Amino acid sequence: MSDGGRHPASRALPLAAAALTATVALYMTLVVFGNVTDFGTNQEFVRHVLAMDTTFRDDDLMWRAITDRGLQDAAYVAVIAWETLTALALLAGTALWARALATRADRRRGFAKARRVSTLGLVMFLLLFGMGFLAIGGEWFAMWQSAKWNGLAAAARNVTLGGLALVVIHLPLPGARAAPDR
């Protein structure tokens, strides 16, 4: 039986979900800010990863390299655009969690909406760092071979953070029905 959100334990899990969503939202916002205000630093990173110029230079792999600067820069701008959309979704999710926690009326619906929007942002986050950096950058462009231009450890930390946040926001809320969110 639900206590209507009056018991502190009934707000602990949504508060944790809000805090994790806010953490990832802040992180992504700072990443976007850094990439926009210090465009050249990570532009060089993307250029080197795509060019595969610091890998083992294996002829069986080098055909994958993208050395055209225009394509490299387009890829970097696409990454920044994706990061921006991800940050916006996560900021919206954070706001929805905060609003649902602050209100007494129809909290379950507010939590469900916060969960949906946060899920969108977190999946975008996981696609960026899991598919984009670990799979495509790490394996396709052999970033793992580079001693200098290797972002795999940072990407793995981000996938861990995003995955943990996604799990927490999908834990059953106290007093919630077993039916899926709508």
N, C-alpha and C positions, 0 to 999 in steps of 0.2 A: 504494500500500500504506500502510495506516495505521501510525503509530508508537505507537499506544495512548495518545496524548496526552503522550508523554514529551518530545517536541521542543517548544521554546518557541513556534515558529511555529504549531503545531497548537492552541495555546491563545490566540493573539493575537486571532483573530476572535471567539471566544466571550467573551473578556474585553472586547472593544470593545462587543459586543452587551449584555453585562451592564452596562457603564458607561453606555451610552446609555439603557438601560431604567431604570437607577437614577436617572439625571439627570431623566428625564421623571417618574418616580415621585416624586422629591423635589419637583419643581416643582408637580405636581398636589396633593401633600400640603400644601404651603405655600399654594396657592390655596384649598383647602378650609378650612384653618386660618384664613386671612384672611377668607374669606367668612362663617365662623361667628363669629369673634371680633369682626369689624368689619362686622357684617351690613348696616348702613345705607349704607355707602359704595357698594358695588356694587348694592345695592337701588335707589339713586337712578339709577345708570347704566342698569339694566334698565328702570326706569320711564320714563326719558327716551327711550330707544331705542324702546320699544314705543309710547309716546305720540306719537312723531315730532314732538315739540314744538320741536325745534331744527333741523328740516329746512327745505327751501324752502317748505313748506306748500302744495305743488301740489295743487289740488283733485282731479286725476286719481289721486293717490297717497294722499291723506289718509284715504280710506275704509278703508285697511289698519290705521290706528292703533288700538291697544288702550289705552283711557284708563281703564278700570275698574281701580282699585287692587288689588282682590282678585285679578283675573286676572293683573295684573302681578306681584304677590307670589307667586302660585302658580307662575308661570313661573320666577321667581327661585329658589324653593325646589326646583323640578324640576331646574334647572341645578345647584344645589348637590348634590342627590342623585346626579345623573349624574357630577359631578366626584368625589364620594366613591367611587362604585363604580369609576370609572376609576382613581383613586389606589390602591384596594385591589387591583385586578387587576394594576397595574404593580408594586406592592410585592411581590405574590406572584410575579410574573415575575422580579423582581430576586432574590428569595430562591431561586428555582429555578435561575437562572443561577449564583448563588454556590455552591449545593449541588452542581451538576453540575461546576463548575470544581474544587471541593475534593475530589471523590471520584475514585477510579480505576476503580471498577466501573461498567460499562455507561454510560459517559459519553454515548454517542450518544443513548441513550434519555432521559437527563437533559436534554441539550441540546434534543431534540425537544419535550419537555414544556415547558421554559422558553420555547422559541420559540412554542408554541401559546398559552400564557397571556400572554406579552408581546404577541403579535399582537392578542389580544382587547383588552388595555388600550390599545394604540396605535391600533387602529381606533376605539375609543370616544373617545379623545383627538382623533383626526382628525374624527370626526363632530361633536364638540362645537365645535371651533374652525373647521373647514371648512364643515360644513353649518350649524351653529348660528349662528356669528358672521359668517363671510364671506358665506354665501348668504342665510340668513334675516335676520339682523340687518343686514348690509351692503346687500343688494339689496332684499329684501321690505320691510323697515322703513326703507330709505334712510339707513342710518347714515352712509354715505359723504358725505352732505350736511351733516352736523353738524360744526361746528368744535370743539365742546366735548365731546360724547358720542360719540366715534368710536373704536372699538376695533379697527379693521381692521388697523392696522400690527402691533399685538400679536398678533392672531389669525393673521396671515400668518407671523409669526416662529414661532408655535406649530405651525402646519401644516408649516413647513419642518423644524423640529426633529423632530416626530413622523414625518414622511415619511422623513427621513434615518434615524432609528432603525429604522423598519420595513424599509427597504431593507437596512440592515446586518444585521439579525437574520435576513434571508432569503437572504443570500449563502451559497453552498455552503461547508459546513465542511470543513476539510482531512480527507481520508480518508473522507468521507461518500459513500455510494452516491447515484446519480442519482435513485433512487426518492423520491417525496414523503414528508414526515413523516406518521406515522400516530398 
